[in-house]
Amino acid sequence: MKKKDERPINANRKSPDTPPTNIEELRTLLIDITKGDAPHSLGAKARAAFGRILDIQDSNDLLSITTLSERIETNPSTITRLAKNLGYPGFGAFQKALLATRLQQPGSFYLNQAQSALLNADQPIKQRAAQLCHENQANIDHFVENLDPKSFETAIRLIADARRVTIYGIRQFHSLAAFLAYGLRLIRADVSVLDSNALGAAEEIGAMGAGDVCIVISVAPYSRQVVAAAQVAHEQGLDVIAITDLASSPLVSTSKAAIFAPHQSSFISNSITSFFAVAECVINAVAASNSEETEQALIARQNLIKRLNVEDR
């Protein structure tokens, strides 16, 4: 008997006539598989491997099944089985779909340049800084090239229409949650960072309900607290929005909308530069969704700043 987390996700829809032809369609398929809405059945390990493949930014890693298997630390036979489970006759057809978009992406150039430099600690500090900045630029380019407009627009509509919005991210992503909350508060009321006062995430989620939105943020290795909060928020009737890295992320299955951003870099921890770019895009989009209310809110905020003499010119 298979362990619970390794049981395949069964689909409700009929299999399409042809498998995906590009990276965008593959990512959509993985989201559907994760949510149980796809015609394919993949176990947890296969879904994880699929997600790692979709997150690869260096096209050179996709040029052979050997390099790809080494890159994601699995066997070539596993990739072949994955390709056939997805409807491809073999790895070659799967590889063609993976490369269809990636070879045209500007983000790959920056990352390849940075990786090919093989910078080490004994090299000039400016060169090491350039490597990290190029990697972050590549991540942002990758986010833009692979942005799903439909999912992004759904997230913006949910945030704009919500009664209350709470945002949850821990450790380094707590700073991102705070930044996103600050920006959204400029243009709409009742936005908070979940458990910011250490009163307990369960208590705060319990005080919310239908019509409210919970934005959860985490990347691999995913924070158990955030995954659990997303599940509880979903069960409580909140609309969950996930800001994460992979279509195989455990945050996807409970979300109404998911926004993905890569974070591969030489930073000593998970790089979050691309996620701050995502946050700025979300804030601007919510502001643009109702320009008149946004203008009035910003005028009111500026008047308060003047009255409190906050800024020193």
N, C-alpha and C positions, 0 to 999 in steps of 0.2 A: 504493500500500500504506500502511495506517495505521501510525502509530508505535505501538510496543508499549503505551505507557501510555494511548493513546487508543482502543484496541480495546474494543468493547462487552463488558460482562460478560454472558455467556449464562446463562440460567436452566435449571434442571432440572424445575421444577414447572409445571403447567398454569396458564394465566391464570385468575384468579378471575372470577366473574360480574360483580362490580361493583368499581370502584376504591375506595380508602380514603375514608372519610367524615369523618375528623377528623385533627388533627395527630398524635395518638398512632399511628394506623394508618399515616400517611404516614412517620413516623420509623421505624417497624418495617419498612416496605417498603424504605426507603433502606438500612437495615442489611442486609436480605436481598439487595438488589441489590449492595451492596459486597462481600458475602461470596460472591456468585454463586449464591444460593439462591432467586432470585426469577424470575418469568416474564417480566420486562422486561429489555431491553438498553439500557443507557445508556453513552455514552462518558465519559471522565474529566471533560471540561469540563461536560457535562450533569449529572453527579453532583455536581460542585463547586457548580454553580448551584443544584441541588436542596437541597444542604446549607445554602447561604447563605439560601435562602428559609425553610427550617425554623427557622433561628436568629433570624429577625427577631422582635423583641419589640414594636415599635411597630405596632399594628394599622392605623394610618393609612397605612403604607407598602403595605398590602395592598389598599387600597380601589380601586385602578385598576391596569391593567397597565402604564401609563406610569410611575406613581410606583414601582411594584415594580421595573421594569427599571432605573430610575435608581438605586434603592437598592442593587441588586446589580451595577450597572454592566454590563448586558448589553442586548441588543435585545429589544423586545417579541415579535418573531417567535420568538426562542429560547425564551421562556417558553411561547408557544403550542404550539410543537413538543413541549416537555417535557410539558405537560399532556396532549396527545394520546398521547404515548408511554406515559404512565402509565394510559391508559384512559379519560380524560375527553373529552367531545365538544368542549370548548374551555376557554378560560381561566375563564369564569364558574363552571363546575362545580368546577374546581380551586380557585378563590378561595373558594367556599363551604366546602370542606373545610378550607382553611387558617384561615378565620375561625371555624369552628364552636366551637372550644375557646378560641381566643385572646381573643375578646371577653368571655369570662367570667373571665379570669385576673386576679387582683389585682395581679400583678407589672406588668402593662401600665400600670396607673394611676400607680405610682410613677415608672416610666421616662418616661412621657409628661409628667408634671409636671416632672421634672428637665430634660427636653429643651426643654420649652416656655419655661422660664425664661431660656434663652439666656445663661447666666452667662459672664462674661468675667473676665479677670485684674484689671480695675479695680474689680470689685465686692467687697463686704465678704468677708473671709476666712471668716466663719461661713456665709455663703450659698454660697460655693464648697465648703466642707466638707459642707454639707447636700446639695448636688447629688450629690457623689460617694457619700455614704452612702445616699442614696435609690436611686442606680443599683445599688449593691451589694445593697441590700435587694430590689430588683427581680430581680436575678440569682438570689438565693436563693429567692425566691418562684417564679420560673420553673423552677428545678431541682425544687422540691417538686411543683409542679403537673404536671410532665412526667416524674416519676420512673417508670421501668419496674420494677414490683415483681419480676417474674420474673427479669430480668437482675440486679437488685440482690441478690436472694436467692441466685442462682447464685454471684455473686462472694463473698458472705459464706460460703457453704458451702465453696467452694474454699479460702478463706483459713483457715477454722477447721480444715479437715481436712488441710491441707498439711503435709508433713514440714518444709519450709523455705520461707520467703517472702523474696523480695528485691524492692526497690522502686527504680525508676529514673526520675529526673527531673533535668534539668540547668538551669543558670542559676537563675532565680528559683524554678522548680519543684523545685530541689534542697532548698529549705527545706521545701516541702510533703512531699517524700519523707522527710525527716528527722523531721518531726512525725508522719507516719503510722507510721513505724517505731517511734518512741518510744511512741505510744499502743498499738500492737499488742504491743510487748514487755511492757507491763504485764499482759497477759492470756495470752500464749502465748510459747513459747521459739522461738529460731532465726528471728529476723527481722532483716534487714540492709538497708542502703542500698547498691545496686549501685555498685561502683567508688568507694566512699567513701574508700578509701585510695590511689586513683589507680594501682591494680595492673593495671587493664585490664578492661573489661566482658566481653570475650571469654573471658578466663581464668576469671572468676567464673561466668559462665553455663555454661562448659564443665564446671565442677565440680558442676553441678546436673543433674537429670534428671527422669524421670517421677515424679509425685507431688509435685513442687515447684511453687511459684507465682511468677510474675514479674508485678508490678504496674508498668505503664508509664504515664507522665503527660506529656502534651504537648497544646498547642492551636495553632491557626493563628497565625502560620506555623510549621508543625511542625518540630521538631528532627530532623535527619537521623539523628543518633546514636541517638535514642530509637526512631525508626521501625525502624532497622536492628537494634537490640537486641531489639525485639519480634519481628521476623522470625526472628532467630537463636534466640531462646528458644523460639519455636513449633516450629522445625525440630528443636530439641534435645529436644522432648517435654515442655516445661514447659507448665503451664496459664497462659495470658496473660490478665490482666485490664487493660482499658484505662480510664483516667480521662481523659476528653477533652471536646471541645466539640461536635462535629458528628457526625452519623451517617455523613457522608462522610469522616471522619478516616481517614488511612492506618493508624491503629492498630486499627481495627475488624476488618479482614479477617483478622488473626491472633489475635483475642481470643476467648475462650470466653464472656466477659461484658464488657459495656461500660457505664460510668456516665457520663452526660453532664451538664455544667454550663455555662451561658452565662457570658460574661465581658465583655460590652459595657459600657463605662463611659468616663468622661473621664480616667481614670488615664493617665499618660504611657506606660505599658507595658501588657501583658496583666494585667488585674485577676485576682487569685487568691483574693479573699475568699470567693467562692462555693465554691471548691475546698477551702478549709479547712473549710467547713461540711460538704462531702461527706466529708472525712476523718473528722470527728467522728462523722458518721452511720455510717460504716463501722466505726470502732472500737467504738462502742456496740453495733452490731448483732452484731459478732463476740463481744463480751463476753456479750451476752444469749443467744447461740446455745448456750452451755454455762455456765449461771449458777453451778453448783457449782464447776467448775474455775476460773472467773473469781474467785469469792470467795476460794478458797484461794491463788490467785496474788497477789491484791491484799493479802491478809494477810501473805504471805511478803515481798512488796515493802515493806510498811510496817514489818515487823520489821527488815529490812535497813537501812532509812532510820534507824530509831531506834538501831541498833547502831553505825552509822557517824556518828551525830550530824550528819546532813546539814542538818536544818531547824533554824532559830533562831526560837524563839517569843518 
